[in-house]
Amino acid sequence: MTGTFLLFSGLVAASLVLDGLVRPRRGGDARWPLRSAAGMVLHMLLVASGFGVFLGICGNPLASAILTLALVALFTVVSNAKHTMLGEPLVFTDLVLVGAVLRHPQFYLSALSPVQKGVLIASGPVLLALFAWLFVGDIGAHLAGAVLLAGSLVLLRWVMAIPPWRDLASAPDLDGDVRRHGLLATLLLYWLRWRATANPAPRAHPEVAIGRTAVEPPLAVIVQCESFADPVELFGDPALELPGLARARSVAWQWGDLNVSGFGAYTMRTEYGLIFGRDEEELGFRRYDPFLTAVGEASHALPARLAGRGWRSLFLHPHDLRFYNRQRIMPAAGFAEMVGEEHFAPPSAGEGRYVTDAAMAGTIGDLARKATEATVLYAVTIENHGPWAPEDGSGPRDLVSSYLRLVRNSDAMLATLLEALADLGRPSVLVFFGDHRPSIPGVTTPGPVRHTPYVVVRLDAFGAVVKGERRRVDLTPAQLHHAVHDLLATLPAA
Protein backbone atom coordinates (compact mmCIF):
# COMPACT_ATOMS: atom_id res chain seq x y z
CA MET A 1 0.00 0.00 0.00
CA THR A 2 2.82 2.39 0.90
CA GLY A 3 4.53 1.66 -2.39
CA THR A 4 1.36 2.37 -4.35
CA PHE A 5 0.85 5.65 -2.46
CA LEU A 6 4.40 6.75 -3.23
CA LEU A 7 3.97 5.71 -6.88
CA PHE A 8 0.75 7.71 -7.13
CA SER A 9 2.38 10.73 -5.47
CA GLY A 10 5.22 10.58 -7.98
CA LEU A 11 2.67 10.31 -10.82
CA VAL A 12 0.86 13.44 -9.62
CA ALA A 13 4.11 15.38 -9.23
CA ALA A 14 5.35 14.36 -12.69
CA SER A 15 1.99 15.20 -14.27
CA LEU A 16 2.08 18.69 -12.70
CA VAL A 17 5.54 19.21 -14.18
CA LEU A 18 4.21 18.21 -17.61
CA ASP A 19 1.23 20.52 -17.19
CA GLY A 20 3.63 23.35 -16.42
CA LEU A 21 5.17 22.82 -19.87
CA VAL A 22 1.88 23.44 -21.67
CA ARG A 23 1.76 26.76 -23.53
CA PRO A 24 0.79 29.40 -22.62
CA ARG A 25 2.71 29.19 -19.35
CA ARG A 26 2.68 31.28 -16.21
CA GLY A 27 4.80 34.40 -16.67
CA GLY A 28 8.11 34.79 -14.89
CA ASP A 29 6.68 37.66 -12.84
CA ALA A 30 3.91 35.53 -11.37
CA ARG A 31 3.89 35.36 -7.58
CA TRP A 32 3.33 31.58 -7.83
CA PRO A 33 5.25 29.75 -10.59
CA LEU A 34 2.73 26.89 -10.85
CA ARG A 35 -0.93 26.92 -11.90
CA SER A 36 -3.61 28.13 -9.51
CA ALA A 37 -4.32 26.04 -6.43
CA ALA A 38 -7.89 25.44 -7.64
CA GLY A 39 -6.60 24.34 -11.03
CA MET A 40 -4.09 21.95 -9.49
CA VAL A 41 -6.84 20.35 -7.38
CA LEU A 42 -8.86 19.67 -10.55
CA HIS A 43 -5.71 18.41 -12.28
CA MET A 44 -4.93 15.98 -9.46
CA LEU A 45 -8.49 14.64 -9.37
CA LEU A 46 -8.44 14.10 -13.13
CA VAL A 47 -5.09 12.31 -12.91
CA ALA A 48 -6.50 10.16 -10.10
CA SER A 49 -9.47 9.31 -12.33
CA GLY A 50 -7.18 8.27 -15.15
CA PHE A 51 -5.04 6.20 -12.80
CA GLY A 52 -8.23 4.55 -11.49
CA VAL A 53 -9.36 3.67 -15.01
CA PHE A 54 -6.07 1.99 -15.92
CA LEU A 55 -5.74 0.29 -12.54
CA GLY A 56 -9.28 -1.03 -12.83
CA ILE A 57 -8.46 -2.53 -16.22
CA CYS A 58 -4.96 -3.97 -15.73
CA GLY A 59 -4.60 -4.19 -11.94
CA ASN A 60 -0.93 -3.16 -12.03
CA PRO A 61 -0.12 0.14 -10.26
CA LEU A 62 3.17 0.67 -12.12
CA ALA A 63 1.63 0.10 -15.55
CA SER A 64 -1.32 2.30 -14.60
CA ALA A 65 0.97 5.13 -13.53
CA ILE A 66 3.02 4.88 -16.73
CA LEU A 67 -0.09 4.86 -18.92
CA THR A 68 -1.63 7.80 -17.06
CA LEU A 69 1.55 9.83 -17.33
CA ALA A 70 1.84 8.90 -21.02
CA LEU A 71 -1.69 10.23 -21.56
CA VAL A 72 -0.83 13.52 -19.84
CA ALA A 73 2.33 13.73 -21.96
CA LEU A 74 0.29 13.13 -25.11
CA PHE A 75 -2.06 15.98 -24.20
CA THR A 76 0.96 18.20 -23.56
CA VAL A 77 2.65 17.42 -26.90
CA VAL A 78 -0.55 17.76 -28.95
CA SER A 79 -1.57 20.98 -27.23
CA ASN A 80 1.82 22.60 -27.73
CA ALA A 81 1.95 21.51 -31.39
CA LYS A 82 -1.49 22.99 -31.91
CA HIS A 83 -0.50 26.22 -30.14
CA THR A 84 2.54 26.58 -32.38
CA MET A 85 0.63 25.97 -35.60
CA LEU A 86 -2.83 27.40 -34.88
CA GLY A 87 -2.27 29.83 -32.03
CA GLU A 88 -4.40 28.22 -29.34
CA PRO A 89 -4.03 25.31 -26.91
CA LEU A 90 -6.05 22.12 -26.95
CA VAL A 91 -9.72 22.70 -26.18
CA PHE A 92 -12.35 20.18 -25.17
CA THR A 93 -14.06 20.26 -28.58
CA ASP A 94 -10.85 18.96 -30.17
CA LEU A 95 -11.42 15.65 -28.40
CA VAL A 96 -14.64 15.22 -30.40
CA LEU A 97 -12.51 15.21 -33.57
CA VAL A 98 -10.72 11.96 -32.69
CA GLY A 99 -12.92 10.06 -35.13
CA ALA A 100 -12.23 12.64 -37.84
CA VAL A 101 -8.48 12.34 -37.19
CA LEU A 102 -8.68 8.59 -37.81
CA ARG A 103 -10.71 9.04 -41.02
CA HIS A 104 -8.75 12.03 -42.39
CA PRO A 105 -5.30 12.06 -40.70
CA GLN A 106 -3.80 14.30 -43.39
CA PHE A 107 -5.79 17.24 -42.02
CA TYR A 108 -4.32 16.99 -38.53
CA LEU A 109 -0.96 15.22 -38.37
CA SER A 110 0.65 18.08 -40.32
CA ALA A 111 0.71 19.98 -37.02
CA LEU A 112 3.32 17.56 -35.64
CA SER A 113 7.03 17.49 -36.35
CA PRO A 114 8.56 14.26 -37.76
CA VAL A 115 9.95 13.43 -34.32
CA GLN A 116 6.54 13.98 -32.68
CA LYS A 117 4.84 11.85 -35.33
CA GLY A 118 7.37 9.08 -34.77
CA VAL A 119 6.87 9.16 -31.00
CA LEU A 120 3.09 9.15 -31.45
CA ILE A 121 3.14 6.20 -33.86
CA ALA A 122 5.58 4.17 -31.76
CA SER A 123 3.92 4.89 -28.44
CA GLY A 124 0.71 3.00 -29.22
CA PRO A 125 2.19 -0.50 -29.72
CA VAL A 126 4.72 0.04 -26.91
CA LEU A 127 2.05 1.03 -24.40
CA LEU A 128 -0.25 -1.83 -25.43
CA ALA A 129 2.60 -4.32 -25.07
CA LEU A 130 3.47 -2.87 -21.68
CA PHE A 131 -0.17 -3.04 -20.67
CA ALA A 132 -0.42 -6.75 -21.60
CA TRP A 133 2.93 -7.66 -20.04
CA LEU A 134 2.13 -6.02 -16.71
CA PHE A 135 -1.49 -7.20 -16.49
CA VAL A 136 -2.33 -8.55 -13.00
CA GLY A 137 -5.17 -10.99 -12.35
CA ASP A 138 -5.65 -10.00 -8.68
CA ILE A 139 -9.29 -8.87 -8.43
CA GLY A 140 -8.48 -6.70 -5.42
CA ALA A 141 -6.28 -4.37 -7.46
CA HIS A 142 -8.96 -4.02 -10.12
CA LEU A 143 -11.57 -3.20 -7.48
CA ALA A 144 -9.20 -0.63 -5.94
CA GLY A 145 -8.98 1.08 -9.33
CA ALA A 146 -12.77 1.16 -9.64
CA VAL A 147 -13.09 2.64 -6.13
CA LEU A 148 -10.43 5.27 -6.91
CA LEU A 149 -12.22 6.21 -10.13
CA ALA A 150 -15.60 6.47 -8.43
CA GLY A 151 -14.20 8.46 -5.52
CA SER A 152 -12.37 10.89 -7.83
CA LEU A 153 -15.50 11.53 -9.87
CA VAL A 154 -17.59 12.10 -6.74
CA LEU A 155 -15.02 14.57 -5.44
CA LEU A 156 -14.92 16.35 -8.82
CA ARG A 157 -18.68 16.72 -8.79
CA TRP A 158 -18.60 18.01 -5.22
CA VAL A 159 -15.83 20.59 -5.65
CA MET A 160 -17.40 21.96 -8.84
CA ALA A 161 -20.48 22.87 -6.77
CA ILE A 162 -18.61 25.01 -4.23
CA PRO A 163 -16.39 28.11 -4.35
CA PRO A 164 -13.94 28.81 -5.84
CA TRP A 165 -14.41 26.09 -8.47
CA ARG A 166 -18.05 26.95 -9.07
CA ASP A 167 -17.01 30.37 -10.38
CA LEU A 168 -13.90 29.42 -12.34
CA ALA A 169 -13.89 30.13 -16.11
CA SER A 170 -17.25 31.88 -16.10
CA ALA A 171 -16.50 33.43 -19.52
CA PRO A 172 -14.33 32.11 -22.38
CA ASP A 173 -10.68 33.12 -22.09
CA LEU A 174 -8.84 30.07 -23.37
CA ASP A 175 -5.24 31.28 -23.23
CA GLY A 176 -5.78 33.00 -19.90
CA ASP A 177 -7.49 30.02 -18.29
CA VAL A 178 -4.81 27.55 -19.43
CA ARG A 179 -2.18 29.94 -18.10
CA ARG A 180 -3.98 30.28 -14.76
CA HIS A 181 -5.41 26.81 -14.17
CA GLY A 182 -3.58 24.40 -16.48
CA LEU A 183 -4.62 22.34 -19.48
CA LEU A 184 -6.53 19.44 -17.90
CA ALA A 185 -8.44 21.72 -15.54
CA THR A 186 -9.41 24.02 -18.42
CA LEU A 187 -10.54 21.09 -20.56
CA LEU A 188 -12.88 20.01 -17.78
CA LEU A 189 -14.12 23.51 -16.93
CA TYR A 190 -14.87 24.43 -20.53
CA TRP A 191 -16.69 21.15 -21.15
CA LEU A 192 -18.89 21.72 -18.09
CA ARG A 193 -19.62 25.34 -19.12
CA TRP A 194 -20.42 24.16 -22.65
CA ARG A 195 -22.85 21.53 -21.35
CA ALA A 196 -24.64 24.18 -19.30
CA THR A 197 -25.23 26.44 -22.32
CA ALA A 198 -28.82 26.34 -23.59
CA ASN A 199 -29.99 26.69 -27.18
CA PRO A 200 -31.08 30.22 -28.13
CA ALA A 201 -34.77 30.92 -28.49
CA PRO A 202 -35.95 30.20 -32.04
CA ARG A 203 -36.72 33.16 -34.26
CA ALA A 204 -40.23 34.13 -33.25
CA HIS A 205 -41.70 35.23 -36.57
CA PRO A 206 -41.03 33.31 -39.81
CA GLU A 207 -40.17 35.58 -42.69
CA VAL A 208 -42.59 35.86 -45.59
CA ALA A 209 -42.19 36.83 -49.21
CA ILE A 210 -42.53 40.54 -49.86
CA GLY A 211 -44.88 40.00 -52.79
CA ARG A 212 -42.95 41.62 -55.64
CA THR A 213 -42.44 39.88 -58.96
CA ALA A 214 -39.15 39.42 -60.77
CA VAL A 215 -38.86 38.78 -64.52
CA GLU A 216 -36.07 36.30 -63.76
CA PRO A 217 -35.77 34.74 -60.31
CA PRO A 218 -32.62 35.93 -58.57
CA LEU A 219 -29.57 33.87 -57.77
CA ALA A 220 -27.10 34.06 -54.89
CA VAL A 221 -23.73 32.29 -55.01
CA ILE A 222 -21.82 32.19 -51.73
CA VAL A 223 -18.32 30.71 -51.91
CA GLN A 224 -16.37 29.82 -48.79
CA CYS A 225 -12.87 29.43 -50.18
CA GLU A 226 -10.34 27.24 -48.39
CA SER A 227 -7.32 29.12 -46.96
CA PHE A 228 -8.01 32.10 -49.24
CA ALA A 229 -6.02 35.13 -48.13
CA ASP A 230 -4.48 38.11 -49.90
CA PRO A 231 -0.84 37.20 -50.69
CA VAL A 232 0.07 40.89 -50.70
CA GLU A 233 -0.86 41.06 -47.02
CA LEU A 234 0.52 37.64 -46.14
CA PHE A 235 3.95 38.10 -47.68
CA GLY A 236 4.27 41.89 -48.06
CA ASP A 237 4.89 41.83 -51.81
CA PRO A 238 2.65 44.03 -54.05
CA ALA A 239 3.71 41.94 -57.06
CA LEU A 240 1.61 39.05 -55.67
CA GLU A 241 -1.68 40.88 -56.23
CA LEU A 242 -4.49 38.54 -57.31
CA PRO A 243 -6.18 39.91 -60.47
CA GLY A 244 -9.55 38.29 -59.80
CA LEU A 245 -9.72 39.68 -56.26
CA ALA A 246 -8.61 43.11 -57.45
CA ARG A 247 -11.28 43.11 -60.16
CA ALA A 248 -13.98 41.95 -57.73
CA ARG A 249 -13.05 44.65 -55.24
CA SER A 250 -13.18 47.31 -57.94
CA VAL A 251 -16.81 46.46 -58.81
CA ALA A 252 -17.98 45.23 -55.41
CA TRP A 253 -21.23 46.30 -53.85
CA GLN A 254 -19.34 45.89 -50.59
CA TRP A 255 -15.96 44.47 -49.62
CA GLY A 256 -13.44 44.42 -46.79
CA ASP A 257 -11.72 42.25 -44.22
CA LEU A 258 -13.52 39.26 -42.74
CA ASN A 259 -12.42 39.09 -39.12
CA VAL A 260 -12.31 35.33 -38.59
CA SER A 261 -11.24 33.94 -35.22
CA GLY A 262 -9.31 30.88 -36.34
CA PHE A 263 -5.90 30.63 -37.94
CA GLY A 264 -4.87 27.77 -40.20
CA ALA A 265 -7.91 25.65 -39.31
CA TYR A 266 -11.41 25.71 -37.81
CA THR A 267 -13.27 26.19 -41.05
CA MET A 268 -16.50 25.41 -39.20
CA ARG A 269 -16.25 28.56 -37.08
CA THR A 270 -16.32 30.82 -40.14
CA GLU A 271 -18.87 28.59 -41.87
CA TYR A 272 -21.14 28.68 -38.85
CA GLY A 273 -20.94 32.47 -38.67
CA LEU A 274 -21.96 32.87 -42.31
CA ILE A 275 -24.77 30.36 -42.18
CA PHE A 276 -26.16 30.87 -38.69
CA GLY A 277 -25.34 34.51 -38.05
CA ARG A 278 -24.52 34.30 -34.35
CA ASP A 279 -21.33 35.99 -33.16
CA GLU A 280 -18.91 34.32 -30.81
CA GLU A 281 -19.94 36.60 -27.95
CA GLU A 282 -23.45 35.12 -28.24
CA LEU A 283 -22.10 31.58 -28.52
CA GLY A 284 -20.03 31.71 -25.34
CA PHE A 285 -18.36 28.34 -24.80
CA ARG A 286 -19.99 27.02 -27.98
CA ARG A 287 -17.66 29.16 -30.07
CA TYR A 288 -14.86 26.56 -30.20
CA ASP A 289 -16.93 24.17 -32.32
CA PRO A 290 -20.37 25.68 -32.98
CA PHE A 291 -21.29 22.80 -35.29
CA LEU A 292 -21.67 20.54 -32.24
CA THR A 293 -24.83 22.43 -31.26
CA ALA A 294 -25.88 23.95 -34.60
CA VAL A 295 -28.92 21.70 -35.09
CA GLY A 296 -30.53 23.32 -32.05
CA GLU A 297 -30.08 26.75 -33.64
CA ALA A 298 -31.52 25.91 -37.06
CA SER A 299 -34.12 28.69 -37.15
CA HIS A 300 -31.28 31.25 -37.19
CA ALA A 301 -29.70 29.82 -40.37
CA LEU A 302 -29.70 31.81 -43.59
CA PRO A 303 -31.51 29.16 -45.69
CA ALA A 304 -34.21 28.79 -43.04
CA ARG A 305 -34.67 32.56 -42.86
CA LEU A 306 -34.86 32.94 -46.65
CA ALA A 307 -37.17 29.98 -47.25
CA GLY A 308 -40.20 32.01 -46.24
CA ARG A 309 -39.25 34.59 -48.85
CA GLY A 310 -39.33 31.99 -51.61
CA TRP A 311 -35.63 31.06 -51.80
CA ARG A 312 -34.39 27.50 -52.27
CA SER A 313 -30.91 26.75 -50.94
CA LEU A 314 -28.31 24.15 -51.99
CA PHE A 315 -25.13 23.21 -50.12
CA LEU A 316 -22.06 22.16 -52.15
CA HIS A 317 -18.89 20.59 -50.77
CA PRO A 318 -16.65 18.14 -52.70
CA HIS A 319 -15.76 16.16 -49.59
CA ASP A 320 -17.27 13.66 -47.18
CA LEU A 321 -20.35 15.46 -45.81
CA ARG A 322 -20.10 13.45 -42.60
CA PHE A 323 -17.11 15.62 -41.75
CA TYR A 324 -18.26 18.07 -39.04
CA ASN A 325 -21.65 16.30 -39.25
CA ARG A 326 -22.67 18.47 -42.21
CA GLN A 327 -24.95 15.72 -43.56
CA ARG A 328 -27.23 16.37 -40.57
CA ILE A 329 -26.62 20.04 -39.84
CA MET A 330 -27.19 21.48 -43.30
CA PRO A 331 -30.62 19.93 -43.98
CA ALA A 332 -31.70 21.06 -40.51
CA ALA A 333 -30.51 24.57 -41.41
CA GLY A 334 -32.86 24.65 -44.39
CA PHE A 335 -30.74 23.47 -47.31
CA ALA A 336 -33.08 21.65 -49.67
CA GLU A 337 -30.33 19.76 -51.49
CA MET A 338 -26.83 18.54 -50.67
CA VAL A 339 -24.18 18.26 -53.41
CA GLY A 340 -21.34 16.19 -51.94
CA GLU A 341 -18.20 14.47 -53.15
CA GLU A 342 -20.14 11.88 -55.15
CA HIS A 343 -21.16 14.65 -57.58
CA PHE A 344 -17.55 15.47 -58.49
CA ALA A 345 -15.00 13.52 -60.46
CA PRO A 346 -11.84 12.85 -58.43
CA PRO A 347 -8.83 15.03 -59.34
CA SER A 348 -6.77 13.71 -62.20
CA ALA A 349 -3.03 13.11 -62.10
CA GLY A 350 -1.21 16.36 -61.48
CA GLU A 351 -4.25 18.16 -60.06
CA GLY A 352 -3.44 17.49 -56.41
CA ARG A 353 -5.27 15.66 -53.63
CA TYR A 354 -8.62 17.40 -53.75
CA VAL A 355 -11.35 18.43 -56.18
CA THR A 356 -10.11 21.56 -57.94
CA ASP A 357 -11.58 25.03 -57.68
CA ALA A 358 -11.99 25.00 -61.46
CA ALA A 359 -14.26 21.94 -61.13
CA MET A 360 -16.17 23.73 -58.38
CA ALA A 361 -16.67 26.75 -60.60
CA GLY A 362 -17.98 24.50 -63.36
CA THR A 363 -20.47 22.77 -61.08
CA ILE A 364 -21.65 26.06 -59.60
CA GLY A 365 -22.12 27.46 -63.11
CA ASP A 366 -24.12 24.41 -64.21
CA LEU A 367 -26.42 24.58 -61.19
CA ALA A 368 -26.86 28.32 -61.65
CA ARG A 369 -27.92 27.91 -65.28
CA LYS A 370 -30.40 25.16 -64.34
CA ALA A 371 -32.01 27.06 -61.46
CA THR A 372 -35.61 27.99 -62.28
CA GLU A 373 -36.46 29.62 -58.95
CA ALA A 374 -34.79 31.98 -56.51
CA THR A 375 -31.75 29.95 -55.48
CA VAL A 376 -28.90 30.19 -53.00
CA LEU A 377 -25.82 28.11 -53.83
CA TYR A 378 -23.52 27.87 -50.80
CA ALA A 379 -20.24 26.26 -51.84
CA VAL A 380 -17.28 25.19 -49.70
CA THR A 381 -14.02 24.58 -51.59
CA ILE A 382 -11.13 22.35 -50.59
CA GLU A 383 -8.38 22.48 -53.25
CA ASN A 384 -6.18 24.84 -51.24
CA HIS A 385 -6.29 22.78 -48.04
CA GLY A 386 -2.93 22.30 -46.36
CA PRO A 387 -0.43 20.94 -45.75
CA TRP A 388 1.26 22.34 -48.82
CA ALA A 389 3.82 20.13 -50.50
CA PRO A 390 7.10 21.73 -51.63
CA GLU A 391 7.24 21.95 -55.41
CA ASP A 392 10.87 22.79 -56.15
CA GLY A 393 12.82 22.16 -52.98
CA SER A 394 12.28 21.46 -49.30
CA GLY A 395 12.42 24.88 -47.65
CA PRO A 396 9.65 27.15 -46.37
CA ARG A 397 9.73 29.30 -49.52
CA ASP A 398 8.95 26.21 -51.58
CA LEU A 399 5.80 25.75 -49.49
CA VAL A 400 4.94 29.36 -50.31
CA SER A 401 5.25 28.58 -54.02
CA SER A 402 2.81 25.71 -53.59
CA TYR A 403 0.37 27.90 -51.69
CA LEU A 404 0.59 30.70 -54.27
CA ARG A 405 -0.16 28.31 -57.11
CA LEU A 406 -3.28 27.08 -55.36
CA VAL A 407 -4.49 30.48 -54.19
CA ARG A 408 -4.20 31.69 -57.78
CA ASN A 409 -6.46 28.80 -58.78
CA SER A 410 -8.96 30.08 -56.23
CA ASP A 411 -8.61 33.58 -57.63
CA ALA A 412 -9.25 32.23 -61.14
CA MET A 413 -12.43 30.60 -59.79
CA LEU A 414 -13.57 34.00 -58.52
CA ALA A 415 -12.99 35.55 -61.94
CA THR A 416 -14.77 32.66 -63.68
CA LEU A 417 -17.81 32.96 -61.43
CA LEU A 418 -18.06 36.70 -62.00
CA GLU A 419 -18.05 36.13 -65.76
CA ALA A 420 -20.51 33.23 -65.56
CA LEU A 421 -23.02 35.19 -63.48
CA ALA A 422 -22.78 38.18 -65.81
CA ASP A 423 -23.60 35.88 -68.75
CA LEU A 424 -26.76 34.54 -67.08
CA GLY A 425 -28.74 37.73 -67.52
CA ARG A 426 -30.62 37.48 -64.22
CA PRO A 427 -30.38 39.35 -60.93
CA SER A 428 -27.57 37.78 -58.94
CA VAL A 429 -25.28 38.27 -55.98
CA LEU A 430 -21.80 36.76 -55.57
CA VAL A 431 -20.31 36.52 -52.08
CA PHE A 432 -16.73 35.25 -51.94
CA PHE A 433 -14.54 34.95 -48.84
CA GLY A 434 -11.70 33.02 -47.23
CA ASP A 435 -12.38 30.73 -44.28
CA HIS A 436 -9.01 31.39 -42.56
CA ARG A 437 -5.40 32.22 -43.30
CA PRO A 438 -2.96 29.41 -44.14
CA SER A 439 -0.60 28.05 -41.51
CA ILE A 440 2.64 27.55 -43.46
CA PRO A 441 5.47 26.26 -41.22
CA GLY A 442 8.35 28.71 -41.06
CA VAL A 443 6.45 31.39 -42.98
CA THR A 444 3.09 32.34 -41.47
CA THR A 445 2.47 32.28 -37.75
CA PRO A 446 -0.70 32.80 -35.72
CA GLY A 447 -1.07 36.28 -34.28
CA PRO A 448 -3.69 38.94 -33.64
CA VAL A 449 -4.05 39.75 -37.37
CA ARG A 450 -6.11 36.90 -38.84
CA HIS A 451 -8.53 38.45 -41.30
CA THR A 452 -9.24 37.18 -44.80
CA PRO A 453 -10.77 39.09 -47.72
CA TYR A 454 -14.44 39.10 -48.66
CA VAL A 455 -16.29 40.67 -51.57
CA VAL A 456 -19.98 41.07 -52.36
CA VAL A 457 -20.76 41.76 -56.04
CA ARG A 458 -24.29 42.50 -57.23
CA LEU A 459 -25.47 42.11 -60.85
CA ASP A 460 -28.75 43.23 -62.41
CA ALA A 461 -31.08 41.36 -64.77
CA PHE A 462 -28.83 42.25 -67.71
CA GLY A 463 -25.64 41.01 -66.08
CA ALA A 464 -24.35 44.52 -65.42
CA VAL A 465 -22.69 45.41 -62.14
CA VAL A 466 -24.91 47.25 -59.67
CA LYS A 467 -22.41 49.70 -58.28
CA GLY A 468 -23.99 50.62 -54.98
CA GLU A 469 -21.68 52.60 -52.71
CA ARG A 470 -18.70 50.27 -53.24
CA ARG A 471 -18.14 50.48 -49.52
CA ARG A 472 -15.27 48.98 -47.60
CA VAL A 473 -16.70 47.51 -44.41
CA ASP A 474 -14.78 45.12 -42.15
CA LEU A 475 -17.08 42.46 -40.69
CA THR A 476 -17.17 39.29 -38.63
CA PRO A 477 -18.61 36.20 -40.34
CA ALA A 478 -21.87 36.64 -38.42
CA GLN A 479 -22.11 40.27 -39.50
CA LEU A 480 -21.58 39.20 -43.11
CA HIS A 481 -24.48 36.75 -42.65
CA HIS A 482 -26.78 39.63 -41.75
CA ALA A 483 -25.46 41.83 -44.57
CA VAL A 484 -26.12 39.06 -47.10
CA HIS A 485 -29.56 38.33 -45.66
CA ASP A 486 -30.58 41.97 -45.79
CA LEU A 487 -29.35 42.26 -49.38
CA LEU A 488 -31.15 39.13 -50.57
CA ALA A 489 -34.32 40.16 -48.73
CA THR A 490 -34.55 43.21 -51.01
CA LEU A 491 -34.53 41.05 -54.15
CA PRO A 492 -37.94 39.91 -55.43
CA ALA A 493 -37.85 36.12 -55.26
CA ALA A 494 -40.84 35.26 -57.45
Helices and strands as residue ranges (DSSP letters): H 2-20, H 37-58, H 61-86, G 92-97, H 98-103, G 105-107, G 109-111, H 114-133, H 139-159, G 165-167, H 174-181, H 183-195, E 219-225, H 231-235, G 238-240, H 243-251, E 254-258, H 267-276, H 280-283, G 284-288, G 290-300, H 302-307, E 312-316, G 323-325, H 326-332, E 337-339, G 341-343, H 357-370, E 375-380, H 396-424, E 428-434, E 452-459, E 471-472, H 477-489
